[in-house]
Amino acid sequence: MTRVAGIDCGTNSIRLLIADVDTAAGTLTDVHRQMTIVRLGEGVDRTGCFAQAALDRTFAACDDYASAIAAADVQAVRFVATSASRDVSNRAEFVAGVAARLGVEPDVISGDEEASLSFTGAVRSLGQVVGDRQVLVVDIGGGSTEFVRGSIADGVLAAKSVDIGCVRMTERRLLANPPTNEQIGLAIEDIDAAIQAADEVVDLQAAALIVGLAGSVTTLAALALELPEYDSERIHGSELSAADVFDITNALLAMTTDGRAELSVMHPGRVDVIGGGALVLDRILASTEFPFVLVSEHDILDGIAWSLAE
């Protein structure tokens, strides 16, 4: 048994998982999970650098996580930074700030490695449901979306990361409140082009099942289930139909941010970007013609923990 701490720093949120991993038994047991919306990628698509306010929010979360890690007596720590952290001009300031607080430098991974970690985290948690079938794992983040096809037996067979995500689509196209039909149409053009690029590499329809990860997907599942409050146990392993995704996406895009904020399952940090994330999932299902997406609450964060233990 190995106690590890994995941190996933994305465009929209930073998350911590402290877990006990038994590689021999193939089990991962949560000790502590925490998510903080920091919007690190705010404005990056336009400016090419992290805003100082975004760095301050991220470093404050790192301080909190450092305290939790110290109290848990972990054996290994890995900080993984994804989409927004790859190409910014002030990356050195980000790296130094994280290292000073957590004692490890951010591992700014490629889109392919991000895809692989997401696949591992999702598929291991759904083993009996997935069986020996090939699955397409779709991880919709803030700045990018990862498409990964593989199986439990064979691992990752093909993967592609594309620059569409809930924050990027919102900042690039969905600018009005609520967005106009013209803005939605332009976003659809961007998303469909990215899906086609992913399909050329991954062969999306070669899979027998699609699994969806991350906050946009799980929030849509919570809305489809009509939950009175967010419930990860109800959401994990649920089937979210393409028809429900289409209806909920259109409803969210027609709402103002104030209207979305009143939804009981909506995290405050997703209110302004959930429409963009929903639209990405809707276009993926329309393109691939899967009748539903299997929802996983386990994702890249669990993959990071497995990578540390192994």
BAGU-637084 format. One record per residue: z, x, y of N, C-alpha, C in turn; residue in three letters. Coordinates in steps of 0.05 Angstrom, whole numbers, padded with zeros to 5 digits, always signed. Last residue first. Example, Ala and Ser with C-alpha at 12.3 -4.5 7.8 and 13.67 -1.06 7.14 Angstrom:
# BAGU-637084
+00142+00257-00045+00143+00273-00021+00157+00258+00001SER +00156+00264-00114+00156+00246-00090+00156+00264-00066ALA 
This chain:
# BAGU-637084
-00184+00055+00064-00201+00067+00044-00209+00095+00050GLU -00155+00040+00109-00141+00043+00083-00157+00057+00062ALA -00195+00038+00148-00172+00057+00151-00159+00062+00124LEU -00228-00002+00130-00239+00025+00133-00217+00046+00136SER -00194-00047+00133-00204-00037+00106-00214-00008+00109TRP -00190-00051+00189-00166-00045+00173-00174-00035+00145ALA -00243-00062+00202-00231-00038+00212-00207-00031+00195ILE -00248-00112+00177-00264-00090+00168-00254-00063+00177GLY -00214-00142+00209-00207-00138+00182-00223-00115+00170ASP -00247-00140+00255-00220-00130+00256-00209-00124+00228LEU -00294-00166+00241-00294-00137+00244-00266-00125+00245ILE -00262-00219+00206-00286-00207+00217-00283-00177+00220ASP -00240-00285+00191-00237-00256+00187-00263-00242+00193HIS -00251-00336+00195-00232-00326+00215-00228-00296+00212GLU -00315-00363+00183-00294-00344+00175-00277-00336+00199SER -00353-00418+00162-00338-00405+00184-00316-00387+00172VAL -00418-00427+00144-00392-00424+00133-00375-00407+00153LEU -00463-00472+00173-00453-00445+00173-00425-00445+00162VAL -00518-00513+00146-00490-00509+00157-00484-00479+00158PHE -00571-00510+00134-00559-00537+00141-00531-00534+00152PRO -00616-00463+00161-00592-00467+00144-00579-00494+00153PHE -00660-00451+00193-00659-00477+00180-00637-00479+00158GLU -00667-00409+00227-00665-00403+00199-00665-00428+00181THR -00671-00433+00278-00691-00415+00269-00691-00411+00239SER -00625-00465+00281-00652-00478+00284-00673-00460+00273ALA -00586-00426+00277-00588-00446+00256-00615-00460+00257LEU -00596-00397+00324-00597-00384+00299-00601-00404+00276ILE -00587-00436+00363-00615-00426+00360-00617-00411+00333ARG -00532-00444+00357-00550-00466+00353-00579-00456+00348ASP -00511-00394+00371-00508-00404+00343-00528-00426+00338LEU -00526-00392+00425-00535-00371+00407-00534-00381+00378VAL -00498-00436+00445-00527-00436+00446-00539-00415+00427LEU -00445-00418+00441-00454-00441+00425-00485-00442+00423ALA -00445-00377+00479-00441-00371+00451-00450-00394+00433GLY -00454-00408+00526-00473-00387+00518-00470-00380+00489GLY -00409-00441+00526-00435-00452+00525-00456-00432+00516GLY -00366-00405+00533-00370-00418+00507-00397-00431+00504ILE -00354-00384+00582-00375-00371+00567-00381-00385+00540VAL -00311-00408+00608-00336-00405+00623-00359-00394+00606ASP -00271-00410+00567-00280-00434+00581-00308-00431+00594VAL -00246-00369+00543-00273-00376+00533-00286-00399+00549ARG -00195-00363+00562-00214-00341+00566-00242-00346+00557GLY -00168-00408+00544-00175-00406+00572-00196-00384+00578PRO -00193-00437+00485-00178-00415+00496-00187-00412+00525HIS -00193-00504+00466-00207-00484+00482-00188-00463+00493MET -00172-00547+00442-00174-00523+00425-00186-00500+00441VAL -00173-00589+00479-00147-00580+00469-00149-00553+00454SER -00209-00587+00539-00211-00590+00510-00187-00576+00497LEU -00207-00575+00593-00190-00597+00583-00190-00601+00553GLU -00245-00537+00601-00217-00528+00602-00198-00550+00591ALA -00291-00567+00605-00286-00551+00581-00257-00543+00579ARG -00285-00587+00657-00286-00605+00634-00280-00591+00608GLY -00287-00541+00688-00262-00557+00688-00262-00576+00664ASP -00339-00524+00679-00317-00508+00668-00291-00524+00668THR -00377-00584+00662-00368-00563+00681-00346-00547+00667THR -00423-00598+00609-00397-00600+00621-00394-00578+00643MET -00469-00588+00583-00470-00609+00603-00444-00611+00619ALA -00456-00551+00545-00473-00542+00567-00475-00563+00589LEU -00426-00584+00510-00412-00562+00525-00429-00553+00549LEU -00466-00617+00489-00443-00629+00504-00430-00607+00522ALA -00499-00581+00464-00510-00597+00486-00487-00609+00503ASN -00462-00563+00425-00474-00544+00444-00484-00559+00468THR -00452-00609+00395-00430-00597+00411-00441-00578+00432ILE -00503-00618+00372-00490-00638+00389-00469-00626+00407ASP -00511-00570+00343-00531-00579+00363-00518-00598+00382PHE -00467-00570+00308-00471-00548+00327-00490-00556+00350VAL -00478-00616+00278-00454-00615+00296-00457-00593+00316ASP -00524-00599+00252-00525-00622+00269-00502-00623+00289ALA -00506-00557+00221-00525-00551+00242-00527-00574+00262ALA -00435-00560+00206-00463-00568+00202-00480-00561+00226SER -00391-00517+00181-00399-00528+00207-00428-00534+00205LEU -00341-00515+00134-00370-00516+00137-00377-00531+00163GLU -00285-00469+00131-00297-00495+00136-00327-00493+00139SER -00262-00419+00127-00275-00430+00103-00287-00458+00107GLY -00216-00432+00177-00226-00412+00158-00237-00425+00133HIS -00193-00479+00200-00220-00469+00208-00232-00450+00188ILE -00143-00485+00180-00162-00507+00177-00191-00497+00181ARG -00120-00436+00197-00121-00442+00169-00141-00465+00163GLU -00122-00439+00253-00140-00420+00239-00142-00426+00209SER -00125-00487+00297-00111-00482+00272-00129-00465+00254ASP -00115-00513+00362-00129-00492+00346-00112-00486+00321TYR -00103-00583+00361-00098-00557+00371-00111-00537+00352GLU -00127-00627+00339-00111-00631+00363-00103-00605+00376PRO -00195-00621+00318-00167-00613+00315-00152-00618+00341LEU -00247-00636+00302-00231-00653+00320-00201-00647+00318GLU -00283-00605+00277-00261-00616+00261-00243-00635+00276LEU -00313-00589+00321-00325-00606+00301-00304-00620+00283ALA -00275-00556+00347-00285-00580+00360-00297-00600+00340LEU -00271-00515+00308-00247-00531+00316-00255-00557+00330ALA -00323-00496+00309-00312-00508+00285-00288-00525+00291ALA -00325-00475+00360-00343-00497+00354-00333-00512+00328LEU -00288-00433+00353-00282-00455+00372-00300-00479+00367THR -00314-00401+00316-00290-00415+00308-00282-00437+00327THR -00359-00384+00347-00363-00400+00322-00338-00415+00315VAL -00335-00357+00389-00353-00379+00395-00356-00397+00370SER -00302-00317+00363-00291-00339+00377-00309-00362+00383GLY -00326-00298+00295-00318-00294+00323-00313-00320+00338ALA -00380-00314+00249-00355-00302+00257-00351-00303+00287LEU -00410-00349+00194-00408-00344+00223-00380-00334+00230GLY -00456-00341+00142-00427-00341+00149-00426-00333+00179VAL -00503-00374+00102-00498-00361+00128-00468-00364+00134ILE -00537-00363+00040-00514-00375+00055-00511-00360+00081LEU -00577-00335+00017-00572-00362+00006-00551-00377+00023ALA -00627-00296+00052-00599-00301+00043-00597-00330+00034ALA -00676-00294+00072-00673-00284+00045-00645-00289+00034ALA -00678-00307+00125-00679-00329+00106-00678-00320+00077GLN -00678-00258+00153-00655-00275+00154-00655-00297+00132LEU -00693-00200+00151-00704-00221+00135-00683-00243+00131ASP -00680-00156+00184-00660-00166+00165-00672-00186+00144VAL -00724-00143+00217-00708-00122+00204-00692-00133+00180VAL -00743-00191+00236-00763-00170+00227-00749-00148+00212GLU -00698-00217+00254-00711-00226+00229-00730-00205+00218ASP -00688-00192+00303-00669-00188+00280-00682-00195+00254ALA -00731-00211+00332-00728-00182+00328-00709-00176+00305ALA -00718-00265+00331-00743-00256+00319-00742-00226+00313GLN -00672-00264+00362-00670-00273+00334-00695-00263+00319ILE -00693-00249+00411-00674-00231+00398-00672-00238+00368ALA -00724-00294+00423-00737-00267+00421-00719-00248+00406ALA -00684-00332+00427-00704-00335+00406-00719-00308+00402ASP -00656-00314+00473-00643-00315+00447-00663-00316+00424ILE -00695-00319+00514-00682-00293+00508-00670-00293+00480ASP -00705-00374+00511-00727-00355+00507-00715-00327+00500GLU -00654-00395+00522-00666-00400+00496-00689-00380+00491ILE -00650-00380+00576-00632-00369+00557-00643-00372+00528ALA -00690-00413+00598-00693-00384+00599-00675-00370+00579LEU -00667-00463+00588-00692-00456+00576-00697-00426+00576GLY -00621-00460+00620-00618-00462+00591-00644-00454+00577ILE -00646-00459+00670-00630-00437+00661-00626-00437+00631GLN -00670-00511+00670-00686-00487+00672-00671-00462+00662GLU -00625-00544+00668-00644-00544+00645-00662-00519+00646ASN -00568-00508+00693-00591-00526+00696-00608-00524+00671THR -00497-00507+00675-00524-00494+00678-00546-00515+00679PRO -00450-00544+00717-00460-00534+00692-00488-00522+00695PRO -00459-00487+00747-00436-00500+00734-00438-00531+00737ASN -00507-00433+00736-00496-00457+00750-00473-00469+00734ALA -00521-00392+00700-00506-00385+00725-00494-00410+00739LEU -00541-00369+00649-00527-00395+00652-00509-00394+00677LEU -00564-00315+00650-00580-00340+00652-00565-00365+00660ARG -00527-00272+00652-00555-00268+00657-00571-00293+00663ARG -00476-00292+00642-00481-00276+00666-00510-00273+00673GLU -00486-00318+00592-00475-00332+00615-00481-00318+00641THR -00505-00277+00560-00522-00300+00565-00512-00315+00590MET -00459-00243+00560-00485-00233+00570-00504-00256+00577ARG -00420-00276+00536-00416-00266+00563-00443-00258+00575VAL -00442-00287+00485-00434-00308+00503-00431-00299+00532CYS -00503-00249+00472-00475-00256+00467-00466-00276+00488GLY -00552-00205+00453-00547-00232+00461-00518-00238+00454ILE -00579-00154+00435-00563-00158+00459-00563-00187+00469ASP -00568-00144+00365-00585-00151+00387-00568-00158+00411VAL -00567-00106+00306-00552-00115+00329-00571-00120+00352SER -00579-00114+00237-00591-00110+00263-00572-00122+00284LYS -00586-00095+00168-00570-00103+00191-00584-00098+00217ALA -00585-00101+00097-00600-00098+00121-00583-00108+00144ALA -00546-00096+00057-00573-00091+00050-00591-00087+00075LEU -00479-00080+00045-00499-00087+00065-00527-00078+00056VAL -00461-00095-00024-00455-00087+00004-00477-00095+00023GLY -00469-00112-00076-00487-00092-00065-00480-00081-00038ASP -00428-00150-00086-00434-00129-00105-00450-00106-00093ALA -00429-00183-00041-00404-00169-00048-00410-00146-00067ILE -00488-00172-00001-00473-00186-00022-00448-00170-00028SER -00527-00183+00059-00517-00167+00037-00503-00185+00017GLY -00545-00177+00127-00550-00190+00101-00540-00171+00079ARG -00525-00189+00192-00521-00172+00169-00527-00187+00144VAL -00529-00186+00260-00540-00200+00237-00539-00181+00213PHE -00490-00191+00318-00497-00175+00294-00507-00193+00272GLU -00499-00195+00387-00496-00210+00362-00506-00193+00339THR -00464-00176+00447-00484-00173+00427-00479-00192+00403SER -00424-00189+00484-00448-00175+00493-00471-00174+00473GLY -00387-00220+00455-00391-00225+00483-00418-00213+00493GLY -00414-00240+00390-00394-00228+00408-00400-00235+00437GLY -00423-00267+00330-00431-00272+00358-00409-00262+00376ILE -00446-00248+00272-00422-00243+00288-00430-00245+00317ASP -00466-00271+00212-00474-00271+00240-00448-00269+00256VAL -00488-00254+00148-00465-00255+00166-00475-00252+00195VAL -00518-00282+00095-00525-00272+00122-00500-00276+00139LEU -00512-00263+00026-00504-00278+00050-00514-00265+00075VAL -00528-00272-00042-00534-00257-00017-00526-00275+00007GLN -00476-00287-00090-00500-00294-00073-00504-00274-00050ARG -00433-00285-00122-00452-00262-00124-00477-00267-00107ASP -00384-00314-00079-00393-00307-00106-00412-00283-00106GLY -00365-00343-00035-00391-00329-00034-00402-00323-00061VAL -00316-00362-00053-00336-00381-00042-00364-00368-00043VAL -00289-00316-00068-00294-00337-00088-00315-00357-00079GLN -00289-00286-00017-00300-00276-00042-00307-00298-00062GLY -00276-00285+00036-00289-00310+00025-00300-00305-00003LEU -00259-00237+00051-00240-00259+00055-00251-00285+00043SER -00302-00204+00045-00279-00200+00027-00260-00223+00028ARG -00335-00222+00087-00342-00228+00059-00319-00224+00040VAL -00311-00203+00136-00317-00232+00130-00319-00238+00101ALA -00305-00147+00132-00283-00164+00139-00287-00193+00132GLY -00359-00131+00119-00336-00126+00101-00313-00144+00107THR -00387-00149+00165-00393-00159+00139-00370-00155+00120PHE -00363-00117+00205-00361-00146+00206-00366-00159+00179SER -00379-00067+00189-00350-00073+00189-00346-00103+00190LEU -00435-00072+00195-00423-00066+00169-00394-00073+00168SER -00440-00080+00251-00449-00100+00231-00437-00096+00204ALA -00421-00032+00270-00407-00057+00277-00415-00079+00257GLU -00460+00001+00251-00434+00003+00240-00417-00022+00246GLU -00503-00018+00283-00505-00019+00254-00478-00017+00241ASP -00487-00007+00335-00491-00035+00327-00492-00037+00296GLY -00438+00046+00333-00465+00036+00336-00466+00006+00328SER -00375+00052+00367-00392+00052+00344-00419+00040+00350ILE -00330+00091+00393-00352+00074+00404-00374+00073+00383VAL -00267+00094+00384-00290+00100+00367-00313+00081+00376ASP -00223+00118+00433-00240+00096+00423-00263+00107+00406PRO -00173+00164+00410-00196+00158+00427-00211+00134+00416GLU -00103+00154+00407-00128+00157+00393-00151+00150+00413VAL -00059+00142+00437-00059+00167+00422-00083+00172+00405GLY -00054+00100+00471-00052+00095+00442-00052+00120+00425LEU -00056+00118+00524-00038+00097+00517-00033+00094+00487ARG -00094+00158+00527-00068+00163+00539-00048+00142+00530ALA -00139+00133+00504-00126+00155+00490-00098+00160+00501ALA -00152+00096+00545-00144+00087+00518-00128+00109+00504VAL -00167+00131+00587-00146+00111+00590-00135+00101+00564GLY -00210+00160+00565-00185+00174+00573-00162+00154+00575ALA -00248+00119+00558-00239+00135+00535-00212+00148+00542VAL -00256+00102+00612-00247+00084+00591-00234+00099+00568PHE -00277+00148+00634-00252+00137+00645-00239+00118+00625GLU -00324+00154+00606-00303+00174+00603-00277+00164+00613ALA -00357+00111+00622-00346+00111+00595-00322+00130+00592ARG -00385+00097+00667-00358+00107+00670-00343+00106+00643ASN -00435+00077+00651-00434+00103+00665-00406+00114+00667SER -00443+00048+00585-00434+00047+00613-00431+00075+00625VAL -00460+00041+00533-00479+00054+00552-00469+00055+00580ASP -00420+00019+00499-00439+00039+00489-00453+00054+00511ARG -00384-00021+00511-00375+00006+00515-00396+00027+00508SER -00402-00071+00498-00401-00064+00527-00395-00035+00531ALA -00401-00070+00438-00424-00072+00455-00422-00061+00483SER -00341-00036+00421-00368-00045+00413-00386-00048+00437THR -00292+00007+00394-00303-00005+00418-00332-00012+00412ALA -00234+00012+00356-00263+00009+00355-00273-00005+00380VAL -00184+00051+00338-00192+00035+00360-00222+00035+00361PHE -00139+00058+00286-00166+00061+00294-00173+00041+00316ARG -00084+00090+00255-00093+00072+00277-00123+00079+00282VAL -00036+00093+00203-00061+00101+00214-00070+00080+00234ALA +00015+00075+00191+00007+00102+00180-00019+00111+00192GLN +00065+00043+00232+00039+00044+00218+00032+00072+00210VAL +00113+00017+00252+00113+00041+00235+00087+00043+00219ASP +00120-00023+00289+00112-00031+00261+00111-00007+00242ALA +00130-00004+00339+00151-00018+00326+00145-00024+00296ALA +00080+00018+00352+00103+00036+00349+00126+00022+00334ALA +00050-00028+00357+00043-00009+00336+00067+00009+00331ILE +00073-00053+00402+00073-00067+00376+00068-00047+00353ALA +00061-00014+00441+00089-00021+00435+00091-00035+00408SER +00006-00016+00442+00019+00009+00435+00049+00004+00427ALA -00004-00067+00461-00010-00061+00433+00004-00035+00424TYR +00011-00061+00515+00025-00081+00497+00021-00074+00468ASP -00026-00022+00531+00002-00017+00533+00018-00035+00515ASP -00074-00051+00524-00068-00028+00507-00039-00020+00508CYS -00069-00089+00565-00068-00098+00537-00062-00075+00518ALA -00076-00053+00607-00051-00068+00605-00047-00079+00577ALA -00128-00037+00599-00107-00017+00595-00079-00031+00593PHE -00155-00085+00611-00157-00073+00584-00134-00054+00579THR -00144-00091+00665-00136-00112+00646-00135-00101+00618ARG -00168-00044+00685-00139-00049+00688-00129-00070+00669ASP -00222-00054+00673-00208-00031+00660-00178-00035+00662LEU -00230-00097+00708-00234-00101+00679-00220-00078+00663ALA -00223-00073+00757-00205-00095+00749-00206-00099+00719ALA -00266-00037+00758-00239-00027+00757-00219-00048+00748GLN -00321-00051+00713-00306-00056+00738-00278-00046+00736ALA -00362-00006+00680-00339-00023+00678-00327-00026+00706PHE -00434-00008+00692-00408+00006+00691-00386-00015+00689CYS -00481-00036+00701-00482-00012+00683-00456+00003+00682GLY -00489-00082+00730-00481-00058+00744-00484-00033+00727THR -00505-00124+00695-00518-00121+00722-00513-00094+00734ARG -00476-00120+00649-00505-00125+00647-00520-00120+00673ASP -00424-00117+00670-00437-00093+00659-00468-00096+00657VAL -00396-00162+00687-00414-00149+00706-00430-00126+00695GLY -00347-00152+00640-00354-00168+00663-00372-00152+00682GLU -00329-00128+00593-00357-00126+00599-00366-00142+00624GLY -00275-00142+00589-00282-00114+00596-00311-00112+00605LEU -00243-00189+00586-00270-00190+00599-00278-00161+00608ARG -00196-00198+00561-00195-00179+00583-00222-00178+00598VAL -00155-00237+00523-00181-00238+00537-00179-00219+00561ILE -00124-00214+00466-00122-00216+00495-00150-00217+00506THR -00092-00228+00404-00116-00227+00420-00110-00230+00449MET -00061-00205+00345-00058-00212+00373-00086-00209+00386GLN -00023-00204+00285-00049-00207+00298-00044-00216+00327ARG +00015-00170+00236+00014-00180+00264-00015-00181+00273HIS +00008-00168+00182+00035-00164+00193+00036-00175+00221VAL -00033-00195+00131-00027-00192+00159+00003-00187+00164ASP -00057-00160+00077-00037-00179+00086-00030-00174+00115THR -00108-00154+00032-00101-00148+00060-00081-00169+00070LEU -00125-00129-00032-00112-00149-00015-00107-00137+00013THR -00141-00100-00078-00161-00114-00062-00150-00135-00043GLY -00109-00069-00108-00108-00098-00114-00129-00113-00098ALA -00123-00020-00086-00124-00024-00115-00125-00053-00122ALA -00113-00026-00032-00140-00023-00040-00143-00027-00070THR -00075-00062+00006-00073-00051-00021-00101-00050-00032ASP -00050-00060+00071-00075-00061+00055-00069-00048+00028VAL -00019-00094+00120-00013-00079+00096-00037-00082+00077ASP -00035-00091+00190-00037-00103+00163-00028-00083+00142ALA -00047-00111+00255-00030-00093+00238-00028-00106+00211ILE -00097-00119+00299-00088-00127+00272-00072-00105+00260LEU -00116-00139+00364-00100-00121+00347-00094-00134+00320LEU -00170-00142+00411-00153-00154+00390-00140-00133+00373ARG -00199-00162+00471-00188-00140+00455-00168-00151+00436ILE -00260-00195+00493-00232-00194+00485-00225-00167+00472SER -00312-00186+00512-00296-00208+00523-00266-00205+00517ASN -00334-00142+00487-00342-00148+00515-00323-00168+00528THR -00280-00112+00449-00307-00121+00453-00313-00127+00482GLY -00244-00075+00408-00247-00079+00437-00276-00086+00442CYS -00199-00078+00359-00227-00085+00364-00229-00091+00394ASP -00156-00039+00321-00161-00052+00347-00191-00055+00351ILE -00112-00036+00267-00139-00036+00276-00141-00050+00303GLY -00065-00002+00232-00069-00017+00257-00098-00014+00266ALA -00034-00005+00167-00053+00006+00186-00054-00013+00211VAL -00001+00014+00111+00002-00002+00135-00016+00011+00157ARG -00018+00012+00043-00020+00027+00068-00018+00008+00091THR +00000+00017-00024+00000+00000+00000+00000+00017+00025MET 
